[in-house]
Every structure is written in structure tokens, then in C-alpha cells.
Amino acid sequence: MSTRNAACHCGQLRVTVDGDPIRVSVCHCLACQQRTGSAFGVQARFSPEQVTVEGRHSEFARESDEEDRLVHVFHFCPECGSTVFWSAPGEPDSVAVAVGAFADPAFLPPVRSIYETRMHPWVGLPEGIDHYD
């Protein structure tokens, strides 16, 4: 079983995960674009039992602007502001960790791409990825 470490920019907030993620996804929703300051967000989902959090974190809850109106709770470092992980109270079986927080170019590639109706037209995705509007 592999152990991976993720952290905020300053290193104060850390997440350790044991084992492979349930899945890795690219999200093109407008909220992920705003949150990351990029054209999309990339997340790795793990079961809560796989995740250990160390350090202080603040929370921001946001209701999705999509049909599901799902609430997501984002956990970020109060020192540097980096969002490291998030969860959805309506989906208690997984915790999402920002793939960029692992700072590992060899991290597993995404297998799913969601909210593609909001995808920037210049974005290219890996072959074989599952696509969802």
C-alpha cells in the first residue's frame, strides 16, 4: 500500500493518504475555476479511513450552482490560503484532496472529466477518460 503526502503552500496543513484513490477527476465547473485560479480543478477522492489531516484549517461551505445543489466544505490553510481538501456532507463516503497539493508530477492521471459544458475550448484531456457534461 502506498502512502502519499499533500500539503498547503506553507506546509502548515498536511494530509496523508494511505492507498490509491477511489478516482482522480478533472472538474471544469466555474467554482473550481475560481477556487484554483485555473481553467479546472483536479481532485483525488479517498475514503475517509484513508485520510489523516494534521495542522489547522479553516472551512468554507459552498452550495453547488448545478442541479444537485450539493454543499461542499472546503478546508484551507489559515496561513497561506491553500485549499488542500474538501468534502460534501451529503456524500460522507469520500474526501477529495487537491492533486496539486501532492506536488507529485507522477501522481495518477484523471479518469473522469466533469462539467465539460464549462470546459475551456483549448483544454486537452488524456485518451480514454470518461466525459460528463
trRosetta pair geometry for C-beta under 8 A, 3 or more apart (Angstrom, degrees):
i j d omega theta_ij theta_ji phi_ij phi_ji
1 18 5.8 28 150 176 125 89
1 19 5.0 -42 -156 -80 104 75
2 18 7.7 165 88 -158 42 46
2 19 6.6 111 52 -110 67 20
2 20 6.8 63 44 -60 111 68
3 16 6.3 -3 -174 -175 102 101
3 17 7.1 165 -153 84 54 46
3 18 5.4 -20 -101 -104 79 66
4 16 7.3 162 83 -155 44 54
4 17 5.1 -11 59 58 92 96
4 102 5.7 -13 169 -132 120 119
4 104 7.1 -86 -149 -4 114 158
4 107 7.7 81 -144 -114 149 97
5 14 6.5 -18 -167 -168 97 107
5 15 7.3 152 -158 82 49 51
5 16 5.4 -20 -102 -102 73 74
5 17 8.0 -175 -80 20 28 70
5 102 7.2 129 85 -134 42 68
6 14 7.0 151 83 -159 52 56
6 15 4.4 -9 61 60 103 100
6 16 7.8 -170 24 -76 70 30
6 17 7.2 35 -3 -7 107 106
6 84 6.0 143 129 -165 114 100
6 85 7.5 114 93 -57 142 99
6 97 5.3 169 6 178 167 126
6 98 7.1 143 -169 63 139 72
6 101 3.7 54 -173 119 108 104
6 102 4.7 -51 -93 -74 87 60
6 103 7.8 142 -131 6 59 77
7 11 5.1 10 168 -120 140 53
7 13 6.6 146 -156 86 62 56
7 14 4.7 -18 -100 -104 89 75
7 15 7.3 -170 -73 22 43 67
7 84 7.0 -44 -168 -120 17 130
7 101 6.1 176 49 -178 28 89
7 103 7.5 -29 45 1 89 120
8 11 6.7 -123 67 -36 74 15
8 12 6.1 -28 54 50 126 75
8 13 4.3 59 -14 52 121 99
8 14 7.7 -100 7 -65 76 48
8 55 7.7 -135 9 114 117 157
8 76 7.4 102 -109 -167 127 60
8 77 3.7 48 -121 -32 171 141
8 79 7.5 126 110 61 147 98
8 80 5.4 151 149 59 118 121
8 82 3.7 156 -149 62 87 127
8 84 5.3 -78 -68 -61 80 118
8 101 6.9 -22 -79 -133 36 109
9 77 7.3 -141 33 44 77 150
9 80 4.3 -143 61 149 106 152
9 81 7.8 -1 24 58 125 68
9 82 4.6 157 -9 -47 89 135
10 77 6.4 175 39 153 104 156
10 79 5.1 -79 50 107 155 126
10 80 4.1 172 -13 -37 109 132
10 82 7.6 -174 9 5 76 121
11 14 7.0 12 -171 -65 57 101
12 55 4.9 136 146 -154 64 133
12 56 6.7 -28 149 43 115 85
12 77 5.5 116 67 -147 108 121
12 79 5.0 85 15 21 154 141
12 80 7.2 157 22 1 113 103
13 53 7.6 -17 -168 -167 85 92
13 54 7.6 163 -154 89 41 54
13 55 4.0 -157 -103 98 45 137
13 56 6.7 -88 -81 69 93 46
13 57 5.2 84 -121 -77 134 98
13 75 7.6 -176 -171 139 144 98
13 76 7.6 171 32 175 170 29
13 77 4.2 -143 2 -87 127 94
13 79 8.0 -178 -17 29 96 102
13 82 7.2 -166 55 74 122 102
13 84 5.3 -155 119 -10 121 153
14 53 7.4 153 86 -157 52 47
14 54 4.7 -10 63 62 99 99
14 55 5.5 108 13 -8 71 125
14 84 7.9 -128 -112 -162 14 158
15 51 6.2 -25 -166 -158 105 94
15 52 7.0 150 -158 77 53 50
15 53 5.5 -18 -102 -102 78 67
15 54 7.7 -177 -78 23 32 71
15 84 5.8 162 -14 153 121 120
15 85 5.5 107 -74 -41 155 131
15 97 5.6 -159 104 -121 154 127
15 101 7.0 46 36 127 116 137
16 51 7.5 143 78 -155 49 44
16 52 4.6 -11 58 59 97 104
16 54 7.4 34 -6 -2 101 109
17 21 7.4 11 155 -76 153 78
17 44 7.7 -141 28 111 176 126
17 46 5.1 -130 -141 -87 127 165
17 50 5.1 32 -159 144 82 100
17 51 5.5 -17 -100 -96 81 64
17 52 7.7 -171 -76 22 36 71
17 97 6.5 -118 -45 -6 137 158
18 50 5.1 -141 56 -152 73 74
18 52 7.9 53 -18 -7 98 104
19 46 7.6 131 78 -139 93 108
19 50 5.4 -93 48 -127 107 123
20 108 7.0 74 -151 -41 98 153
21 24 5.7 94 78 -58 146 77
21 44 3.9 -115 -87 -178 156 98
21 45 5.6 107 -176 61 106 47
21 46 5.3 -84 -122 -71 71 75
21 97 7.9 -132 -100 39 122 105
21 108 6.7 -150 31 52 111 141
22 45 4.5 -51 52 99 109 99
22 46 6.3 170 -8 -102 90 26
22 47 6.6 106 -53 -41 116 74
22 94 6.1 -78 22 -114 151 121
23 44 7.6 -165 100 -147 36 54
23 45 5.5 13 53 40 72 110
23 111 5.5 -99 -156 53 97 117
23 112 5.9 31 161 4 133 121
24 42 7.0 13 179 -179 96 93
24 43 7.1 -180 -151 93 56 43
24 44 4.9 -22 -101 -100 83 76
24 45 7.7 -165 -82 13 34 72
24 99 6.5 63 -148 -82 112 131
24 107 7.6 146 -114 143 151 102
24 108 5.2 176 -20 101 146 102
24 109 6.6 168 85 118 141 26
24 110 4.6 -120 118 -104 94 52
24 111 6.0 99 57 6 76 81
24 112 7.6 165 90 30 44 81
25 42 7.2 180 92 -149 44 54
25 43 5.5 -11 59 60 88 87
25 45 7.2 30 3 -17 109 107
25 110 5.6 85 -129 -147 15 108
25 111 7.3 -53 -81 57 59 64
25 112 4.3 -30 -111 76 91 101
25 113 7.1 167 -163 -84 74 28
25 114 6.0 10 -179 -1 125 109
26 40 5.2 22 -179 153 94 141
26 41 7.4 157 -158 82 50 44
26 42 5.4 -22 -102 -99 68 78
26 110 4.6 15 -27 -142 91 174
26 112 7.2 -170 28 97 66 54
26 113 4.7 -9 64 -113 106 76
26 114 7.3 171 86 23 55 65
26 125 6.8 -143 38 -118 156 113
26 129 7.7 4 20 -170 118 148
27 32 4.4 138 102 -35 109 166
27 40 6.1 160 77 -169 44 88
27 41 4.8 -12 58 60 101 94
27 42 7.6 -179 17 -82 74 29
27 43 6.6 17 -6 6 116 112
27 114 5.2 -15 -112 65 71 100
27 115 5.9 47 -166 28 71 118
28 32 7.0 -127 -141 64 4 127
28 33 7.3 27 -171 -52 49 104
28 39 7.4 -18 -130 149 83 74
28 40 4.8 -41 -93 -107 61 105
28 113 7.1 35 -19 -180 110 89
28 114 6.9 -167 22 90 79 49
28 115 4.5 -155 66 94 79 92
28 116 5.8 85 34 -99 145 35
28 117 7.9 165 96 52 125 42
28 118 4.7 167 129 83 98 86
28 119 4.1 -54 -138 -80 163 70
28 120 7.5 -154 -146 -2 115 65
28 123 7.5 -155 -103 37 122 168
29 32 5.0 92 61 8 81 100
29 33 7.1 -144 99 -6 43 87
29 41 7.9 -29 46 21 83 110
29 64 7.7 -54 -165 -145 159 96
29 65 7.8 155 -173 49 117 95
29 66 7.0 -73 -120 -47 132 117
29 114 7.4 -14 -34 112 96 94
29 115 4.1 -32 -64 155 73 179
29 118 5.8 79 -117 58 31 151
30 33 5.3 -52 -148 35 38 115
30 34 6.3 36 154 -17 68 103
30 65 7.2 -21 52 46 115 137
30 118 5.8 -110 -47 -162 75 149
31 34 5.8 -54 -148 38 32 108
31 35 6.1 31 154 -20 66 110
31 62 6.4 156 -150 132 139 147
31 64 7.2 -109 -2 -124 153 62
31 65 7.0 159 -41 9 114 104
32 35 5.5 -53 -137 39 32 112
32 36 6.0 11 168 -2 67 112
32 40 6.1 14 118 -164 124 45
32 41 3.4 -111 -167 -2 116 117
32 115 7.8 151 21 55 125 147
33 36 6.7 -68 -140 47 21 94
33 37 7.9 82 168 -89 52 6
33 38 6.7 -121 -139 81 58 47
33 39 6.2 -12 -119 -152 101 23
33 40 6.6 -20 -82 -79 76 31
33 41 7.6 -118 -55 -29 36 85
33 118 7.5 -124 -23 147 131 120
34 37 7.6 19 -173 -69 26 46
35 41 6.4 7 74 -75 115 133
35 74 7.0 -147 -137 -115 136 158
35 83 6.0 -16 176 10 111 158
36 40 7.3 -5 52 103 150 26
36 41 4.9 174 -33 -89 136 83
36 83 7.9 -92 -82 48 64 124
36 98 7.9 159 -99 -138 106 125
36 100 7.8 122 -139 9 114 147
38 41 7.3 130 64 -75 110 51
39 119 7.8 59 160 -158 104 58
39 120 4.5 -59 -155 1 126 136
39 123 5.9 -172 129 -74 139 119
40 119 7.2 7 -75 -122 122 77
40 120 7.7 -122 -37 10 95 100
40 123 6.7 73 -19 -121 131 152
41 98 7.1 -79 -168 -123 100 90
42 98 7.2 84 78 -162 66 61
42 99 4.1 -47 114 28 107 129
42 100 6.7 109 59 -29 105 84
42 110 6.2 -112 -140 -64 102 121
43 86 7.9 -62 -125 45 137 103
43 96 4.2 -5 -176 -170 131 114
43 97 6.8 139 -158 64 74 35
43 98 6.3 -49 -103 -101 70 40
43 99 6.4 -145 -98 -24 15 88
44 96 7.0 142 70 -155 37 61
44 97 5.2 -26 63 61 91 90
44 99 5.4 106 -24 -82 98 84
44 102 7.6 32 9 -30 141 135
44 107 7.3 -107 -56 177 139 125
44 108 7.2 102 -111 58 122 109
45 94 4.5 -1 -172 -173 110 131
45 95 7.1 148 -153 72 61 35
45 96 5.2 -33 -93 -94 72 71
45 97 7.9 166 -90 15 24 70
46 50 4.2 -113 174 76 118 130
46 51 5.3 131 95 -52 131 102
46 94 6.6 137 69 -153 30 75
46 95 5.4 -29 66 62 85 87
46 96 7.9 153 18 -95 70 25
46 97 6.5 17 4 -4 115 112
47 50 5.1 97 60 -3 75 104
47 51 7.7 -162 92 -7 43 93
47 93 6.4 -42 -125 176 80 69
47 94 6.4 -61 -97 -101 41 58
47 95 7.5 41 145 15 12 87
48 51 5.9 -70 -152 37 39 109
48 92 7.3 -25 -30 168 137 72
48 93 7.4 -117 -8 -155 97 27
48 94 7.4 -152 -40 -119 72 12
48 95 5.5 102 -93 -25 63 114
50 95 7.9 -157 64 44 91 112
51 85 7.3 118 -159 -142 142 159
51 95 4.8 -45 -14 65 163 149
51 97 7.3 178 -115 -54 121 120
53 57 7.2 -59 177 -2 131 137
53 75 7.6 -35 -135 138 147 158
53 85 7.1 -114 -96 36 117 146
55 77 7.2 -20 137 -114 131 92
56 77 7.5 86 88 -143 75 61
56 78 5.8 -45 120 20 115 116
56 79 7.9 99 72 -22 111 96
57 75 4.4 32 154 -180 143 96
57 76 6.2 139 -159 63 92 23
57 77 6.3 -57 -111 -87 74 39
57 78 6.9 170 -139 -22 25 85
57 84 7.2 -101 -112 37 133 118
58 75 7.4 157 76 -152 36 54
58 76 5.8 -30 63 66 86 79
58 77 7.7 27 18 130 87 9
58 78 4.7 101 -25 -76 112 93
59 73 5.4 -11 -164 -176 115 99
59 74 6.8 143 -156 75 57 49
59 75 5.7 -24 -97 -97 74 65
59 76 7.8 149 -95 20 26 74
60 73 7.4 157 77 -157 37 53
60 74 4.8 -18 61 59 91 103
60 76 6.9 8 4 8 109 117
61 71 5.7 3 -174 -175 104 108
61 72 7.2 166 -150 84 56 41
61 73 4.9 -22 -96 -101 80 76
61 74 7.7 -177 -81 17 29 71
62 71 7.1 158 81 -151 33 62
62 72 5.6 -17 62 60 85 89
62 74 6.9 18 7 -7 109 111
63 69 5.7 -6 -179 -170 108 72
63 70 7.3 161 -153 84 60 28
63 71 5.2 -35 -95 -93 67 72
64 68 5.8 17 73 73 145 90
64 69 5.8 -164 63 -128 88 17
64 70 4.6 33 1 50 129 73
64 71 7.5 -124 -7 -70 79 25
64 72 6.8 80 -56 -12 88 104
66 69 7.3 -140 77 -48 59 39
66 70 7.5 -6 62 20 105 92
66 115 7.4 -106 -83 -96 133 112
70 88 5.4 -4 168 -153 114 135
70 90 5.5 -121 -139 50 90 138
70 91 7.3 15 -156 -13 132 111
71 88 6.3 141 84 -149 56 76
71 89 5.9 -3 81 31 114 103
71 90 6.6 117 40 -9 82 107
72 86 5.4 28 174 164 103 128
72 87 7.3 165 -155 87 64 28
72 88 5.1 -43 -100 -88 63 85
73 86 6.1 172 84 -157 48 79
73 87 5.4 -14 56 63 98 78
73 88 7.2 163 11 -94 77 32
73 89 6.7 67 -15 -34 120 90
74 83 5.2 -36 -177 -136 115 121
74 86 4.4 -28 -104 -99 56 117
75 83 7.2 113 73 -152 42 69
75 84 6.2 -53 97 57 90 86
75 85 5.1 -6 54 70 115 77
75 86 6.2 -178 10 -85 77 53
75 87 7.8 32 -18 3 111 89
76 81 5.9 1 162 -169 127 39
76 82 6.1 180 -154 89 87 34
76 83 4.4 -49 -90 -91 101 57
76 84 6.7 144 -114 4 45 76
77 80 4.9 15 95 46 133 81
77 81 6.3 -47 72 2 84 14
77 82 5.0 26 19 47 115 81
77 84 6.7 75 -35 -24 90 116
78 81 7.9 34 -143 -73 17 49
82 98 8.0 -130 169 50 94 153
82 101 7.0 131 157 -101 124 102
83 86 6.9 2 179 -47 112 108
83 98 6.0 110 105 -41 84 140
84 97 6.8 -20 158 -147 68 78
84 98 6.0 -114 -149 24 29 109
84 101 4.9 106 -137 -121 74 158
85 95 5.8 11 -179 168 123 103
85 96 6.3 159 -159 87 68 53
85 97 4.7 -28 -101 -102 94 66
85 98 7.0 -126 -76 -4 43 77
85 101 7.7 -87 -51 41 71 165
86 95 7.6 163 81 -165 31 65
86 96 5.1 -16 63 63 80 104
87 91 7.5 -154 -178 78 71 84
87 92 7.7 39 178 -120 119 46
87 94 7.4 174 -130 99 80 56
87 95 5.2 -37 -85 -115 101 70
87 96 6.9 174 -80 19 44 78
88 91 4.2 38 78 34 112 100
88 94 7.9 17 33 70 93 89
89 92 6.9 9 -162 -71 39 85
91 94 5.9 -24 140 40 108 95
97 101 6.2 -107 170 59 90 128
97 102 7.3 80 131 -48 119 98
98 101 4.3 91 77 -11 96 107
99 102 5.9 -45 -170 19 47 113
99 107 5.5 161 -165 116 102 156
100 103 7.1 39 173 -68 52 55
102 107 5.3 101 87 -82 145 136
104 107 4.5 106 90 -49 102 92
109 126 5.4 60 165 -34 139 163
110 113 6.6 85 134 -67 135 75
110 125 7.5 -69 77 -155 122 100
110 126 6.7 161 63 22 80 120
110 129 6.1 32 108 -126 91 125
111 128 8.0 -44 -138 120 70 91
111 129 6.1 -175 -164 -130 28 70
111 130 6.3 31 147 11 71 98
112 129 6.6 175 -85 -175 14 88
112 130 4.7 -20 -109 64 70 105
112 132 6.9 10 -174 1 97 114
113 116 5.8 62 130 -73 105 107
113 119 7.5 27 168 -85 119 138
113 125 5.5 -36 -64 -126 150 156
113 129 5.3 60 -15 142 107 128
113 130 6.9 179 24 86 69 53
113 131 5.4 -13 65 -112 106 60
113 132 6.8 177 90 29 55 72
114 132 4.6 -9 -115 70 68 116
115 118 5.0 -17 153 33 100 111
115 119 7.3 145 111 -47 68 79
115 132 7.3 10 -24 100 35 90
115 133 7.3 26 -130 160 24 35
116 119 4.6 -17 -153 -15 58 126
116 131 5.8 8 -35 -167 156 93
116 132 6.5 149 -4 81 104 41
116 133 5.4 -75 53 -109 92 44
117 133 4.9 52 -37 -167 101 87
119 123 5.4 -105 179 45 102 136
120 123 4.9 103 68 -25 86 103
125 129 5.0 -86 151 38 119 150
125 131 7.9 134 80 -87 160 97
126 129 5.1 107 71 -41 82 113
